[in-house]
Amino acid sequence: MPSNAAWDMTTDVIVIGYGGAGATAAIAAHDAGAATLVLESTERGGGNTLVSFGGFVSHDDPKKALEYFTALFDYSHSERDDRLLDVFVEETAKTRDWLKTLHPEVQFQAYGGAGYPQLPGAEAVKRYVVKGTNKGTTAFAQNLWQLLSHAVEHRRKIPVLTRTPAKCLVTGSNGEVIGVIAQSGTGEIAIEARRGVILASGGYEFDPLILKNSIKGSPVYSLGHPGNRGDGVRMAQKVGAALWHMNGVSCAFGLKVPEFDPALLMSIGNTGQIFVDRRGKRFINESTVERHAALLAVDYFDSHLLAYPRIPFYLVFDEKTRRREPLSRSAGLGHAGTRYAWSKDNRKEIDKGWILRAETVVELADKLGIPSLNLSDTIEQWNSSVIAGKDGLFGRQMPTETGLAMIDTGPYYAVEIHPSLINTQGGPRRNERAEIVDPFGQPIPGLYGAGELGSLWGLIYQGGGNIAECLAFGRIAGVNAAGR
C-alpha cells in the first residue's frame, strides 16, 4: 500500500473502463459532487457499447416486466438476486428521462420487445435506441455514445486517461479499496481514491483461459471489443470478490477470418439457407435461433465422438440465394464489422475465400470434409420439404414462393460458422447498491461494479439488457461511490 507521500495522483472516485457503464458511472459520480477520474486501457473509449446495436431494454409495467425477467432465471436455473432485479426494473423505467438530462432534445425510437415472447409478462418489455444523425449498422450505438462521451468530456470535463490500463486495486489495512495501480506510458502510477473505485472494465471475451474454464463449446470466437480481457475479474478476485454468472454469455453466430481478430457477426438462417453439422446433417430450425443465445444451439458435446459436432457448422445455399442479397445484413455490427462493408451479391467474400464455392453438392461436401452422401441426402430432403410446404424435421415455416427456398441451382456455397460472443455476463457479484461483495455477501468497502462485468444476467439473456444495465447500475455505482 502506498503511503500518503507515494500517491502520484489523488481523486475521489476512480472509474476503471470507459464504455457505456464507465461513462454513466463517471457522470453520476461527478454530479453527486465527487472529483472523478476515468482510466481506459485502449486508445479510445466506447467499449462494447460503441460496436453494439445500441439498444436498451425498458418496460411499461413494472409488475409484468419483473415477472418476465424472473422467468428468464427460472427457466435457465441461473442464480437470481431478487433485490438486484427489483432495482433493475425500477431504474430501467427512469433511463430515458435520465438521458434527457444529458441533452434535453434527445429522442428515442422503439424497435422491439421481449426476446422470449412466450414467457409471462413479455408484453411489457420494450427496447429503445437513441435517434440521431449517424448512419450505418452501429448508428444508434454511435448516437448513444456521443451523448454519453460529450457529457463526460465536454459538459463536465471529467479527465479520461486513455492507454492507461488499471493493473491492480490497492487496499487498506481493513481490506477496503483505497486506490489503483495503473500503467501509463512512462511507467506505473499510484492513484488514490478517497471515496471509491468503480469497476466497469467489461468482460472476458478475449481471455481464452477464463472462457475455457467458464463456458461450454470450442472453439468460440468473439465479436466485441478486444480490450475485454478479463482484467476486472482478476483485479476483483485478488481483493476477495465473489464471482457469479461466469457461464452466462450473449452469443451470436460469426465468421472468423484472418483479416480481423474479432469475428464478423452473421445474421443468417434466411430463405434458401440451411445449417448442417460436421456430418452434413441439419440439426435445428434455422429461423428460430434467438440471436443472443446461439451458443445454446450448438454446444452439444458428443461423448462418443469426443467432439462438438456443431462447432463449427456450415451454412449452405445455392446460386439463387447468393445473387439475391448479402449473406449477412448485420455484418457491420461488432468490432470487426465497423471496419468492413459486406458486398451486396457476396462476390467479394467469395473472392476472399470466406465463402466456399463448388460446382456440385458432392464437390462442396468434399471441400468441407463432410460425407458427400449425407449432404446430398440432407439437401434432397430439404427440397422435398419445401415442395411439400412442411419441414418434417424441425417445423421450419416454409415460404409461399418455393423456388426461393430450394437449394437446386449450382454453383453451391458454404460458409464455416462458429459461435461468437457478443459479450460475457459473469464477473464480480454486486448487490442492489452496485457494491461488489465477497463470497459471504458482504460488501468490499470502496469497490463498486457496473456493466457486463458481473452482470445480473445468467444463462438466458434479454437483448438490450446489457446497455440497460450499464445505464442503470452505472448511475447507482456513481452515486453510491460518491456518497461514501
N, C-alpha and C positions, 0 to 999 in steps of 0.2 A: 504494500500500500504506500503510495507516495505521501510524503509529509506535506504540510501546507506549503512549504517552500518549493516543493518539487512539481507542483502542478504547472503545466505550461499554459493552460487556459482554465477559466472558471466561468460557469454559466449556471442557470437554474435548472433547465431541462435539456437533456440531450436526446435527440431523436435519431435512431440508427436506421437508415433506409429512407430514400426519397422517392417513393412511389405514391399511390393514392392514399394508403394508410399513413405513411410518414408525413406527407404534406398536410393531411387533415389534422393529425395529431399536433403538428407544429403550429398550425393556425389556432387550434383550440387552446394550446398551452399559452401562446402569446396573448390571445385575447383574454385569458384568465389572469394575466398580469405577470407571467414568468418570462424572464430572458431565456430565449430558446436558440439552440444550435442544431443544425441537421448535418449528419455525416452520410455521405453516399460513396459507395465503393467504385462506381463506374464514372465515366466522363460526363454523363448527363442523367437527369432524373427521369422518372416516369415508370420504370419497372414494368411489371406485367400489366398495370393499368393502361399504359400508353399503347400496348400492342394487342389489347383485347378489343372486343366489340364496343365496350364502354357502357354496357347496361347495368342497372342496379334494380334490385327487387324491392317492391313496396307492397302495399295492400290497401283495401278499402273497408276491411272489417277485422279488427284485431283478434276477436274470438275465433273466427273461421281460419284466419291466417295461422294462428297458433296451433289449431287443430291439424292443419296441413303440414306444417313444419315438424310437429311432433310425430306425425305418421311416417315421415321420412326416416326418423330414427327407429321407430318401432319395426318397420319392415327391414331395415338394414342391420338391426341389432347392434348399432353403434352406441357408444356411451353418450348419454344426453345429460346436459346440465339445465334443469328446468328454469332456474333463476336467470341463467345466461340467455336462454331462449326467450323468456318473458321480456327482458330488456331489449333484445334484438328486435322483437316485434314492435315494442314501444318506440324505439329510436328510428327504425326504418320508416315509420309513418311521418317523422319530422324531417327526413333528409331533404326533400325538395325545398321546404321552407328554409332550411339552413343554407343550402346552396344559393338561394336567392339573397341571403345576407352578404354573400361574396360579390354578387353583381345583381342589382335589382331587376335587370332586364333579361336575365337568363330564362330560357323557355325549354320545355320538356316535350318529349314525344313518347307516347305509349307504343310498345312494339310486341308485346306478347304477355304470356301469363305463366301458369304453373307448368313445369316440365313433366309432371306426372298428373295429368288431369283426372285420372281415375281415383285419386285419393280424396278423402273427405276434406272439405274446406278449400279445395283448389280454386274454386271460382273467385275467391277473394284476392288471390295473388296477382299482382300486376308487375310489369317490368317497364322501366323508363330509360331513356337516353337524353343527353343534353343536346339541344339543337344548336346549330352554328353554321359557319361558312366553310368548314373544311370539307374535302372531298375524299372519296375512296373508301375502302372497306373499314379502315380504322377511324373514319371521320368523327364518329361520336366519341370515341376514346380521346381523340385529339381535342375535341371541344371541352370535354371534362377536364383533361389535364391542363389545358390553357387556363381554365377557370381557377383551378387549384394552385398551379405554379405562379400565376400572376398575383394571387392573393398572398402567397408566401414571399416571393422575391421582390415585388414592386410595391404592393399596397402596405405590407408590413415590414418589408426589408429584413426578413429573418435571414441570418447568414447560413449559407449552404456550402459545405466543403465537399466538393466532388473529388474523385480519385483519392479518397481518404477512408479506406475501409477500417471499421472497428475490428480490433484483434481480440480483446477480452474485456470483461467487466471488472471493475475494481470494487472490492467490498471492504467494509469497515470491520471493526472488532466484533460486532454483533451479527455479522453476515449481511448487513444492509448494503445495497448497491449505492456507491458514492461517486462513481466516475467510470471513465472508459479510457482504455489504451487504444489509440488508433495509429495507423501507418500513413504518414504524409510523404510527400516527395523528398523530404530531407531527413526522414527518419521517424522513429516513434515519438508520439506526443501523448502526454497525460492530460486529460480534460476532466475537471471536477464538475459534478452535477450536484448542486446544493439541494435540489428537491427530488429529482428522479431521472431515470433513463427509460425511454420507450423503445422497445424492440419492434421494428416494422421492416425487417430486412428481407422479407419474402421467404419462399420455401426452399426446397432441396431438389428441384427438378434436375439440376446439373451436378448432383453429388451421387455418383454411381454406387458408392458404398452404402449410404443411407437408403437409397432405393432398393438395393439388393436385400437389405435387412428389413424392409418395411412393406413392400408391395409384391404381389404375385404376378408373374409374367416376365418373359425375357425373349429377345431384347425389347426394351421400352425406350422410346426416344422422347424428346421434349420440344415443345413449340415456343415456350415462353422466353423470358429474359435470361440470358446466360449468367447474369450476376446472382441468380438464385442458387447459391452453392451450399446452403445449409449452415452458413456461419452463425445465424441466430440460434439454431438448435444447439450447436456445440457451446456457444457462449452461455446460454441459459442452463444447459446441463451442468456446466462447471460450477455454477453458483447454487445448484441444488434444485432446479426446476423439475416438476413432473412433466412428462410428455403424454400426449394423447392424440388419437385420430391419425396415427402415423401411416395407416393403410388407406387413408382417405385421399383420393385424388380426383381432380377434374381432368378427364382424359378423352381425347378425340382420336380420329384416325389421321395418320400423317404419312407423308412420303419423305424418306431420308435420302438426301442426295449429297455428293461430295462437296458441292459448291457452298454449302451452308452448314454451320454447326448445329443450329436448331433444325427440326423437321419443318416441312411445309404442310399446313393444315389442308386436309382433303375432305370436302363436303360431298359425299358420294352416296351411292345407293339409289340412283335415279333410274328413270325408264331406260331399258336396254342395257342395264348393268347388273351383273351378279357377282357375289363373293364366293370364292372357292378356297378350301383349305389346302394344305400341302399334299393332300391325297387327291385333289381335284374334285372334291365334293362340296356342294352347298351346305351351310351349317346354320343359317339364320334368315329371318325375314329382313332383307337388306334395307327396307324403307322405314323400319321402326326402331332402329338403334338410337337411343337418346344421345345427343351429340356430346354430352359431358360424361357419359357412362360407357364409353366404348371399350375400356379395358375389361369390364364385366362381361362383354360379349365374346371375348377371345382368350380369356386367361385360363381356359380348361387345360389341365395337365393330364396327359395320357400316361398312366403308370406302367403300361406295357411297353409303349414306345419310348418311355422316359424322355418325353419331349412335349413342347406346346405345339400341337398340330395346326393351330390357327394363328401362330405368330412366326413369320409373317403369314398373311393370307394374300390372295390375289384378286384384284378387281378385273373382270373380264368383260369385254364388249367388242362390237364389230365396227365396220367402216361407217355404217349409217350413223351410229352414235358418235363416233369420232368427229364426223363432219358437223354434227348438229349444234354442238355447244361446247364451251370449255369444260374440261373434266371436273374442275373444282372452281366454283364461283367464290369460295371462301379462302382461296389460297393467299389472299392479301392480308389475312389476319395472322397473328403470331409474329415472333421476332424476325424470322427469315422472310415471311410474307410481305412485310413492309418494304422489302428491298427487291421484290420480284413481282412482275405482272405476267399472269398466265395467258398464253395465246388463245385466241378465240376458237381456232379449229384444232388445237392440240398439236399442230405440226412442229412447233418449236421444241416441245417437250419430247416428241418422237426423235427428232434430230439429235437432241442431247443424250438420248438413251434412257431417259426417265420412264418412257412408255415403251414397252417391248412390242415389236411388230412381227407378225408371221403370216404367211400366205394361207396356211391351213390351220385347223384346230390341232391336228396331230403335231405339226411343226411348233405351234405355240406351246403345247404341253412339253415337248422335248426341250425347248429353250428354258422352260420354268423348272424342269427336273421333276415333273409330276407324271403319274401314269397317264398315258395318252388315251387309253380306253376309258378310264374314269372320267376324264374331262370331256371326251366325246359324248359319253352317256349322259353326263350332267347337262350339257348344252342341249342335247336332243330332248331330254326330259323337260327342261325349261321351255323350249319352243313348243312342245306339246301342251304344256300347262297354259302358255299364252293363248294358243288356239282354242283350248277348252274354256278359257276365261276363269280358271281356278288353279291356284297353287296348292297342290295336294300335300306338299311337304310342310310349308310354314305359313300358309294362309296369306301370302302377299297379295294385295289388291292389284288386279290386272287393269291396264289402261284399255279404253274403248278402241283405240287405234292399235290393233295388234301388231301391225308392221313395225311400229316404233320400238316395241319391246323385244321383238325377235332378234336372236343372235345368229344370223344366217348369211351375212354378206361379208366376204373377205375383202381386204386383209382383216385379220383378227388381232386384238390387242390385249395386253395385260399390264397391270401396274402392281408392284410389290408394296403392300400396305402394312404399317406397324401401328400398334397403339402408341399414341404420342401425347404426352402430358401437357395440358394447358397450364395447370399448376397443381401443387400439392396442398393438402389441408392440415397436416399434422405439425406438431411442434410443442413449445412450452404451453402448458394449460393456463388459461386465465379465468378469472371469475367475472361476475357481472360488473365489477368496478374496473375491469381491464387490468387488474393486478395479476402478475404471474405468481403462481402458487407452487409450493413444494409437494412432494408425494403424499403428505398428510393433509393437503388442502389449505395450508396456512400461507398467507401472502409473504413473498420475499420483499421486505421493505425497500422501497425505492425503485422497484422494477415493474414495468408495465408492458403490455403487448397489444398489437393491433394488426389487422390484415390477415393474409393467408397463413402467416407464421402462427401456429397454434390455433387455427380456425375452429369455430364451433361446429363446422360441418363434419360429418362422418363419411361412411361408405357411399351413401347416396347424396348427391349434391344437386341443389337447385340453381339453374342458370341465373346469373345476375346476383347470386348470393355473396360472392366474394367481394365485389366492389361495394355492395350494400354494407357488408361487414367492415370494410375499410373506412367508409364514411361514418358509420355508426360508432364503432369502437375506437376509431381514431379520435373522434370528439371526446368520448368518455375517458380515454387514456390521457389525452392532453389536459383536460380539466382536472382530473384527479392527481396527475403528476404535479401540476402547477400548484395544487392546493395543499401539498404536504408541508 
